[in-house]
Amino acid sequence: MIERVRAVLVTEKDTMLVIRRTKPGAPVYWVLPGGGVEADDESREAALHREIYEEVAGKADIVRLLHTMESDDERQLFYLTRIATWSFDDRTGSEFSAEGRGDYALEEVPLTVEGIDGIALKPEEIAHVLRGALRDGSLSDVATA
């Protein structure tokens, strides 16, 4: 089974870092930073730290596992994290230079229901989980406000 890790990167301004994906011939959508767990990763959390460094040249503190999605061939683990510094210009992920992959743009989105409603966050299941967590206050362990 393929395992992927993704980060809900919450900033000091209580925004969330997301990647806007623009592909030729497809509607624009947004994703959370992350990617596949590799055989040489010591743990899922180590894979998440590696992916955050590759995709946003940042270092995040993992608060907790927020959600798991599973299908027959893939498991995605979504972690709630806190990030203070990043530099999208210094990212190192190979996908950014791959031909035909489209554009990747880092954006800060308000970590609010309205902020999530304002973007096409994929997969929709994590958007739904975040909306629910914002409504019921279960993100209070990461929010500064």
N, C-alpha and C positions, 0 to 999 in steps of 0.2 A: 504494500500500500504506500502510495506517495504521501509524504507529510509536508505541509507548508505551514509557515508561521507568518503572522501579520501583526503589525503594531498599530494600536490607536495611540498616536503620539500627541500627548496633551502638552501644550506650551505653558509658560508662566502667565500668559495672557488669557488662559482658558480657551485657546483655539485648538484646533486639531490640524495636524499636517496631513495633507492628502496629495496624491499624485493625479493630475488631470491627464488622461490618456486621449490622444487624438490620433486616430488611424485613418488612412485614406479610405473613403467610401463607407465609414461607419460613424454612428452618432458619438459625440464626446461622452466620456464617462470618467469617474474618479475611482481610485482604489487606495487601499491602505498600503504603506510600504511593507515589504516582506518578500518571502520567496521560499524556495524549497530547502528542506533540511538535507544536508549533504552527509555522506558516509563518514567524513572526517570531522564533523561537528561533534563536540563533546556532549552536547545536550540540545534540546529544543531551544532553550534560553540562549545558549551560545550561538546557535544558528540565527536567532532573532537579532542578537547584538551584531553579528557579522552582516546581516542584511541591512540593518539600519545604517551601519557604517558605509556599506557599498552604495545604498540608494540615496542617503541624505547627508553623508559625511558627518553624522552625529553620533552621540552617545546618549542612551536613554536608561533611566532606572525603571526596571520592571516592577509594577505595583502588584499585578495579579493576572491570572488567566481569566479572561472575560467570557469567552464563548468558544465552543468547538462545533464545527460543522463536519459531517461525515457522509460520504457516499460509498458506493461499492469499492472504488479504487483510489479515493483521496480523503485525507483528513486535513482540515485547516484549523489551526489554533490561533485565536485572536487574543492578544495580550494588551492589557491596559498599561500604558507606560507614561512616564513623565520625561520630557526632553527640554533642555535649557539652551543648547547651542547646536547649530547645524549649518551646513554650507552646501546647498544644492550644486553650486559650481564645482565643488571638489568631489562629487560622487564618482565612484569607480566601477559600478556595475556594468558588466559586459553588454547588457540589454540596451543601454543607452546609445551605443554606437552600432548596433546590429542593423543592417540594411533592411528596410521595409517594415520595421517595427513601429513606425510612427513617432509622435512626439510625446515626451514626458515633461510635465511642468509641475513644480512643487507649489502648492497653494496652502494658505492658512484659511480655515473655515471656522466660523464661530461654533463652539461645542454647545450647540443648542438644537432643539427640535427644528427650528426654522432654518438653521444653518445646514442641517442634514437634508431637510426637505428641498433646499435650494440647489442641490447637486444630485447627479445620478450616481450615487455610491454603489459600487458592486463589490461583492454580491449583495443583493437586496436584503438577504437575511441578516447581515451584519448591520445594515442601516436600520432595520426593524429593531434589532437588539439594542442599538444605541438610543433610538427614540424612546424605547421602553425604560431603559436605565436612566435617561435624563428625566423622564416623567416621574419615576418612582424614587428618585434621589440616590440610586445605588452607585452613582459615580462620585459620591461625596469624598471617597478616600483618595481621589486624585485632584479634585477641584480645589482651587485656592480661594475662590470667592465665597 
